């Protein structure tokens, strides 16, 4: 059974992601662990480890989105104990991405690991990528030039 405080945290997390798709990382940064074991893997680069790298990566990633919004969160799996929780979702959004001037719809496959810190839930790890449909086996192989 998921506690009410965890449900409230997830609602705040989703609202923060809505802001992220507008280009504002600050609400998400407030929910993240500021400890050195925090980690982030986003679609725009390699993993960031430790709060300083996570914060820098989050700020850089947010600059890729403008005028957007979250359009849905489909929970695939979730589990919680008193010490750790995870959330597997497909996050749907629309935004102006990169230098584009037109709105684009997108979806991210996301796994979030949460833990309580000083009496409040925090995001310990987030991994997001755009793989939401089946892909050919060779799509995971880097092309050599």
C-alpha positions in Angstrom: 0.0 0.0 0.0 1.4 3.4 -1.0 1.2 6.0 1.7 -0.6 9.3 1.2 2.6 11.3 1.6 4.2 9.3 -1.3 1.1 9.8 -3.4 1.3 13.6 -2.6 5.0 13.6 -3.6 4.2 11.9 -6.9 1.6 14.5 -7.6 4.1 17.3 -6.9 6.7 15.4 -9.1 4.2 15.4 -12.0 3.5 19.1 -11.6 7.2 19.8 -11.5 7.7 17.8 -14.8 4.9 19.9 -16.3 7.1 23.0 -15.5 10.2 21.2 -16.9 8.5 20.9 -20.3 8.1 24.6 -20.2 11.9 24.9 -19.7 11.8 25.5 -15.9 13.9 22.9 -14.0 13.5 24.6 -10.6 10.5 22.7 -9.2 12.1 19.3 -10.2 15.4 20.3 -8.6 13.6 21.0 -5.3 12.3 17.4 -5.3 15.6 15.8 -6.0 18.1 14.5 -3.5 21.0 16.9 -3.1 23.3 14.1 -1.9 26.3 12.7 -3.7 24.6 9.4 -4.6 21.9 11.1 -6.6 21.9 10.2 -10.3 20.2 11.2 -13.5 20.1 9.7 -17.0 18.2 11.8 -19.5 17.8 11.5 -23.3 20.3 14.3 -24.0 23.5 12.9 -22.6 25.3 10.4 -20.3 24.5 9.7 -16.7 25.2 12.4 -14.1 26.3 11.3 -10.6 26.2 13.5 -7.5 24.0 16.5 -6.9 26.3 19.0 -8.6 26.3 17.0 -11.9 22.6 16.2 -11.6 21.7 19.9 -11.2 23.9 21.0 -14.1 22.5 18.2 -16.3 18.9 19.1 -15.4 19.4 22.7 -16.1 21.0 22.0 -19.5 18.2 19.4 -20.4 15.4 21.9 -19.5 16.8 24.4 -22.1 15.8 21.9 -24.8 12.1 22.5 -24.0 9.9 25.6 -24.4 6.3 26.5 -24.1 5.4 22.9 -23.3 3.4 20.9 -20.9 3.0 17.3 -19.6 0.0 15.7 -21.2 -0.1 12.5 -19.3 1.6 10.0 -17.0 0.8 6.3 -17.5 2.1 4.2 -14.6 3.5 0.9 -15.7 4.7 -0.3 -12.3 5.2 1.1 -8.8 6.3 -0.3 -5.5 7.1 1.3 -2.1 8.5 0.3 1.2 9.3 2.7 4.1 12.9 3.1 2.8 12.6 3.1 -1.0 10.1 3.4 -3.8 10.2 3.1 -7.5 7.9 4.4 -10.3 7.9 3.2 -13.9 6.0 5.5 -16.2 5.5 6.7 -19.7 5.4 10.5 -19.6 3.7 12.2 -22.5 4.4 15.8 -23.3 4.1 18.5 -26.0 6.7 21.2 -26.3 8.9 23.2 -28.7 12.0 21.0 -28.6 15.5 22.3 -29.4 15.4 25.1 -32.0 12.0 24.1 -33.4 9.3 26.7 -33.5 6.4 24.2 -33.8 5.0 22.1 -31.0 5.9 18.5 -31.0 4.4 15.6 -29.1 6.7 13.2 -27.4 6.8 10.4 -24.8 9.5 9.2 -22.5 10.0 5.8 -20.8 10.9 6.8 -17.2 12.1 4.9 -14.1 12.3 7.0 -10.9 13.8 5.7 -7.6 12.6 7.6 -4.6 13.7 7.6 -0.9 12.8 9.5 2.2 15.4 12.0 3.3 14.9 14.0 6.5 11.2 13.1 6.7 10.3 13.9 3.0 10.5 11.8 -0.2 13.2 12.8 -2.7 14.1 11.6 -6.2 17.3 9.6 -5.8 17.5 8.4 -9.5 15.7 9.2 -12.7 16.3 7.5 -16.1 14.3 8.7 -19.1 14.6 7.8 -22.7 12.4 8.0 -25.8 12.0 4.3 -26.4 8.3 3.6 -26.0 7.7 1.3 -28.9 9.4 -1.9 -30.1 12.7 -1.4 -32.0 14.8 -3.4 -34.4 17.8 -5.2 -32.7 20.3 -3.1 -34.7 18.9 0.1 -33.2 21.0 -0.5 -30.1 24.3 -0.7 -32.1 26.3 2.5 -32.7 27.0 3.1 -36.3 30.7 3.3 -37.2 31.8 5.8 -39.8 
